[in-house]
């Protein structure tokens, strides 16, 4: 079983690397980065904002540099498990297939967490904590919910779902090789339009996507030692909420920076 998983991982890593090269080399996407330099080969829990399907390019850019491209495991929708080859491969690689109903997903989470904890799978376990992609309509709904529930509304982001993060951290504290939580903040711009990512087809087919079409791509990384995070469920939920407020401030600073560059 371990040998089969290693073969699948190697095949997946090769495929993802070539997809990344199509985006960055063939189509000229320039991905800029900032923040903490991530240790090579370190296992970690990843939280990131979710703007568009192409967010994975931003995460993979950092994963390639850290030597963890073949170790990325994304929380994926449970419906994907029924897709021939793709769904089976995701399952075999240890990716959690979830419904976003954490009470219903316990068995699946136990399977994935036990692989990481007991078998010490090296991993970047990636979660888009907003649970859905950003849209103006969803942002308006988030603003309304935060106002009604006395929660801070992060700029340019949806309020994060905390239960999955808490569950993940509390389980993976038991894995001695999982050392950190990485916070990735993803930003896009096209021309003067902030939060404007390309479509799937554009990422695969549009030459000179940055220098010719004016798309900007940036990911900001922060590393937090797992041992320094709060120990209680409520403390972890508050930590993620604060993290999202800080991400929103960073995104606003990036929006202003890019706006100033455009006017220069």
VOZAGU-697348 format. One record per residue (C-alpha): residue number from 0; x, y, z. Coordinates in steps of 0.02 Angstrom, whole numbers, plus 50000, padded with zeros to 5 digits. Layout:
N
<k NUM, east X, north Y, up Z>
...
END
This chain:
264
<k 0, east 50000, north 50000, up 50000>
<k 1, east 50140, north 50121, up 50046>
<k 2, east 50230, north 50085, up 49882>
<k 3, east 50071, north 50117, up 49782>
<k 4, east 50043, north 50282, up 49872>
<k 5, east 50222, north 50334, up 49837>
<k 6, east 50199, north 50295, up 49652>
<k 7, east 50037, north 50394, up 49646>
<k 8, east 50120, north 50538, up 49738>
<k 9, east 50265, north 50541, up 49615>
<k 10, east 50146, north 50539, up 49466>
<k 11, east 50039, north 50676, up 49543>
<k 12, east 50192, north 50783, up 49581>
<k 13, east 50253, north 50768, up 49403>
<k 14, east 50082, north 50816, up 49334>
<k 15, east 50061, north 50964, up 49450>
<k 16, east 50236, north 51025, up 49410>
<k 17, east 50202, north 51025, up 49223>
<k 18, east 50036, north 51115, up 49249>
<k 19, east 50131, north 51245, up 49351>
<k 20, east 50258, north 51264, up 49209>
<k 21, east 50119, north 51292, up 49082>
<k 22, east 50056, north 51435, up 49189>
<k 23, east 50221, north 51515, up 49235>
<k 24, east 50334, north 51475, up 49087>
<k 25, east 50225, north 51445, up 48935>
<k 26, east 50096, north 51577, up 48979>
<k 27, east 50211, north 51696, up 49069>
<k 28, east 50125, north 51712, up 49237>
<k 29, east 50238, north 51807, up 49357>
<k 30, east 50196, north 51755, up 49535>
<k 31, east 50273, north 51871, up 49664>
<k 32, east 50289, north 51821, up 49846>
<k 33, east 50322, north 51902, up 50014>
<k 34, east 50328, north 51861, up 50198>
<k 35, east 50415, north 51720, up 50288>
<k 36, east 50537, north 51601, up 50204>
<k 37, east 50465, north 51428, up 50232>
<k 38, east 50580, north 51287, up 50291>
<k 39, east 50620, north 51157, up 50160>
<k 40, east 50525, north 50994, up 50185>
<k 41, east 50426, north 51049, up 50339>
<k 42, east 50254, north 50974, up 50366>
<k 43, east 50121, north 51104, up 50406>
<k 44, east 49937, north 51149, up 50411>
<k 45, east 49896, north 51279, up 50277>
<k 46, east 49754, north 51405, up 50286>
<k 47, east 49719, north 51517, up 50137>
<k 48, east 49587, north 51633, up 50068>
<k 49, east 49491, north 51571, up 49915>
<k 50, east 49464, north 51685, up 49766>
<k 51, east 49461, north 51569, up 49615>
<k 52, east 49506, north 51391, up 49565>
<k 53, east 49679, north 51453, up 49509>
<k 54, east 49725, north 51486, up 49692>
<k 55, east 49815, north 51319, up 49687>
<k 56, east 49946, north 51395, up 49572>
<k 57, east 49991, north 51518, up 49709>
<k 58, east 50004, north 51381, up 49840>
<k 59, east 50104, north 51268, up 49724>
<k 60, east 50228, north 51408, up 49689>
<k 61, east 50276, north 51404, up 49873>
<k 62, east 50265, north 51215, up 49881>
<k 63, east 50391, north 51195, up 49739>
<k 64, east 50514, north 51309, up 49830>
<k 65, east 50490, north 51213, up 49994>
<k 66, east 50506, north 51041, up 49913>
<k 67, east 50327, north 50996, up 49960>
<k 68, east 50235, north 50996, up 49793>
<k 69, east 50200, north 50809, up 49799>
<k 70, east 50147, north 50822, up 49981>
<k 71, east 50003, north 50945, up 49960>
<k 72, east 49837, north 50877, up 50019>
<k 73, east 49684, north 50986, up 49992>
<k 74, east 49517, north 50971, up 50079>
<k 75, east 49411, north 50920, up 49927>
<k 76, east 49223, north 50907, up 49902>
<k 77, east 49158, north 50732, up 49938>
<k 78, east 49071, north 50725, up 49768>
<k 79, east 49241, north 50714, up 49683>
<k 80, east 49270, north 50539, up 49751>
<k 81, east 49148, north 50473, up 49619>
<k 82, east 49245, north 50549, up 49474>
<k 83, east 49341, north 50406, up 49389>
<k 84, east 49530, north 50415, up 49408>
<k 85, east 49531, north 50592, up 49479>
<k 86, east 49426, north 50551, up 49631>
<k 87, east 49511, north 50385, up 49661>
<k 88, east 49681, north 50467, up 49649>
<k 89, east 49634, north 50605, up 49771>
<k 90, east 49572, north 50475, up 49894>
<k 91, east 49725, north 50365, up 49874>
<k 92, east 49841, north 50512, up 49902>
<k 93, east 49760, north 50541, up 50070>
<k 94, east 49664, north 50698, up 50025>
<k 95, east 49515, north 50725, up 50140>
<k 96, east 49351, north 50713, up 50044>
<k 97, east 49227, north 50812, up 50146>
<k 98, east 49050, north 50878, up 50139>
<k 99, east 49092, north 51030, up 50249>
<k 100, east 48977, north 50954, up 50380>
<k 101, east 49109, north 50914, up 50510>
<k 102, east 48992, north 50803, up 50610>
<k 103, east 48962, north 50695, up 50455>
<k 104, east 49144, north 50696, up 50400>
<k 105, east 49217, north 50620, up 50559>
<k 106, east 49257, north 50450, up 50481>
<k 107, east 49345, north 50527, up 50332>
<k 108, east 49442, north 50648, up 50440>
<k 109, east 49496, north 50507, up 50555>
<k 110, east 49563, north 50414, up 50402>
<k 111, east 49667, north 50562, up 50344>
<k 112, east 49724, north 50618, up 50516>
<k 113, east 49777, north 50441, up 50564>
<k 114, east 49885, north 50431, up 50409>
<k 115, east 49972, north 50592, up 50456>
<k 116, east 49985, north 50556, up 50642>
<k 117, east 50016, north 50367, up 50647>
<k 118, east 50107, north 50341, up 50482>
<k 119, east 50192, north 50511, up 50489>
<k 120, east 50147, north 50559, up 50311>
<k 121, east 50243, north 50717, up 50264>
<k 122, east 50109, north 50841, up 50216>
<k 123, east 50048, north 51014, up 50179>
<k 124, east 49865, north 50997, up 50230>
<k 125, east 49779, north 51141, up 50139>
<k 126, east 49612, north 51215, up 50189>
<k 127, east 49520, north 51362, up 50113>
<k 128, east 49445, north 51418, up 50277>
<k 129, east 49307, north 51522, up 50199>
<k 130, east 49238, north 51357, up 50127>
<k 131, east 49187, north 51442, up 49965>
<k 132, east 49256, north 51562, up 49836>
<k 133, east 49247, north 51749, up 49862>
<k 134, east 49113, north 51844, up 49764>
<k 135, east 49038, north 52016, up 49796>
<k 136, east 48870, north 51936, up 49839>
<k 137, east 48950, north 51817, up 49965>
<k 138, east 49049, north 51963, up 50038>
<k 139, east 48887, north 52059, up 50065>
<k 140, east 48812, north 51907, up 50152>
<k 141, east 48967, north 51894, up 50261>
<k 142, east 48954, north 52078, up 50310>
<k 143, east 48772, north 52052, up 50359>
<k 144, east 48810, north 51895, up 50460>
<k 145, east 48955, north 51978, up 50552>
<k 146, east 48848, north 52129, up 50595>
<k 147, east 48710, north 52018, up 50663>
<k 148, east 48830, north 51909, up 50763>
<k 149, east 48950, north 52043, up 50826>
<k 150, east 49099, north 51976, up 50730>
<k 151, east 49235, north 52078, up 50643>
<k 152, east 49218, north 52079, up 50454>
<k 153, east 49388, north 52059, up 50367>
<k 154, east 49420, north 52171, up 50217>
<k 155, east 49415, north 52084, up 50047>
<k 156, east 49376, north 51916, up 50130>
<k 157, east 49233, north 51810, up 50191>
<k 158, east 49221, north 51772, up 50375>
<k 159, east 49313, north 51606, up 50404>
<k 160, east 49233, north 51443, up 50458>
<k 161, east 49325, north 51400, up 50618>
<k 162, east 49265, north 51225, up 50661>
<k 163, east 49367, north 51134, up 50528>
<k 164, east 49524, north 51229, up 50576>
<k 165, east 49502, north 51189, up 50760>
<k 166, east 49473, north 51005, up 50722>
<k 167, east 49626, north 50996, up 50611>
<k 168, east 49743, north 51081, up 50732>
<k 169, east 49687, north 50980, up 50882>
<k 170, east 49713, north 50816, up 50788>
<k 171, east 49879, north 50860, up 50709>
<k 172, east 49955, north 50922, up 50872>
<k 173, east 49981, north 50735, up 50900>
<k 174, east 50093, north 50722, up 50745>
<k 175, east 50270, north 50758, up 50801>
<k 176, east 50327, north 50803, up 50625>
<k 177, east 50192, north 50935, up 50595>
<k 178, east 50278, north 51091, up 50658>
<k 179, east 50180, north 51242, up 50600>
<k 180, east 50028, north 51329, up 50531>
<k 181, east 50059, north 51429, up 50372>
<k 182, east 49943, north 51571, up 50327>
<k 183, east 49939, north 51610, up 50140>
<k 184, east 49855, north 51769, up 50079>
<k 185, east 49820, north 51767, up 49892>
<k 186, east 49796, north 51926, up 49791>
<k 187, east 49754, north 51957, up 49608>
<k 188, east 49734, north 52109, up 49499>
<k 189, east 49697, north 52142, up 49315>
<k 190, east 49728, north 52320, up 49260>
<k 191, east 49648, north 52424, up 49397>
<k 192, east 49529, north 52286, up 49455>
<k 193, east 49578, north 52210, up 49622>
<k 194, east 49523, north 52032, up 49665>
<k 195, east 49510, north 51994, up 49478>
<k 196, east 49587, north 51823, up 49440>
<k 197, east 49594, north 51737, up 49269>
<k 198, east 49477, north 51598, up 49220>
<k 199, east 49533, north 51418, up 49208>
<k 200, east 49544, north 51429, up 49019>
<k 201, east 49647, north 51589, up 49027>
<k 202, east 49776, north 51510, up 49142>
<k 203, east 49802, north 51370, up 49017>
<k 204, east 49790, north 51463, up 48852>
<k 205, east 49832, north 51648, up 48871>
<k 206, east 50012, north 51692, up 48824>
<k 207, east 50098, north 51837, up 48912>
<k 208, east 49963, north 51834, up 49045>
<k 209, east 50060, north 51956, up 49155>
<k 210, east 50160, north 52068, up 49038>
<k 211, east 50031, north 52068, up 48898>
<k 212, east 49863, north 52048, up 48984>
<k 213, east 49905, north 52142, up 49144>
<k 214, east 49865, north 52007, up 49272>
<k 215, east 49957, north 52017, up 49437>
<k 216, east 49979, north 51868, up 49553>
<k 217, east 50045, north 51876, up 49730>
<k 218, east 50048, north 51764, up 49883>
<k 219, east 50101, north 51820, up 50056>
<k 220, east 50160, north 51686, up 50179>
<k 221, east 50165, north 51688, up 50368>
<k 222, east 50230, north 51545, up 50474>
<k 223, east 50167, north 51512, up 50651>
<k 224, east 50241, north 51378, up 50762>
<k 225, east 50105, north 51254, up 50808>
<k 226, east 50167, north 51250, up 50987>
<k 227, east 50129, north 51436, up 51004>
<k 228, east 49946, north 51426, up 50953>
<k 229, east 49809, north 51426, up 51087>
<k 230, east 49771, north 51258, up 51166>
<k 231, east 49582, north 51275, up 51181>
<k 232, east 49450, north 51261, up 51045>
<k 233, east 49384, north 51436, up 51082>
<k 234, east 49561, north 51506, up 51080>
<k 235, east 49597, north 51428, up 50911>
<k 236, east 49435, north 51495, up 50838>
<k 237, east 49479, north 51669, up 50899>
<k 238, east 49656, north 51650, up 50829>
<k 239, east 49588, north 51611, up 50655>
<k 240, east 49467, north 51757, up 50665>
<k 241, east 49610, north 51875, up 50710>
<k 242, east 49717, north 51799, up 50571>
<k 243, east 49580, north 51840, up 50444>
<k 244, east 49566, north 52020, up 50504>
<k 245, east 49754, north 52038, up 50482>
<k 246, east 49744, north 51959, up 50309>
<k 247, east 49611, north 52085, up 50261>
<k 248, east 49722, north 52229, up 50315>
<k 249, east 49865, north 52158, up 50213>
<k 250, east 49753, north 52141, up 50060>
<k 251, east 49699, north 52322, up 50076>
<k 252, east 49881, north 52376, up 50086>
<k 253, east 49918, north 52273, up 49930>
<k 254, east 49770, north 52350, up 49839>
<k 255, east 49833, north 52525, up 49880>
<k 256, east 50011, north 52479, up 49830>
<k 257, east 49957, north 52413, up 49660>
<k 258, east 49842, north 52564, up 49636>
<k 259, east 49987, north 52682, up 49670>
<k 260, east 50100, north 52589, up 49547>
<k 261, east 49965, north 52600, up 49412>
<k 262, east 49952, north 52788, up 49434>
<k 263, east 50140, north 52818, up 49432>
END
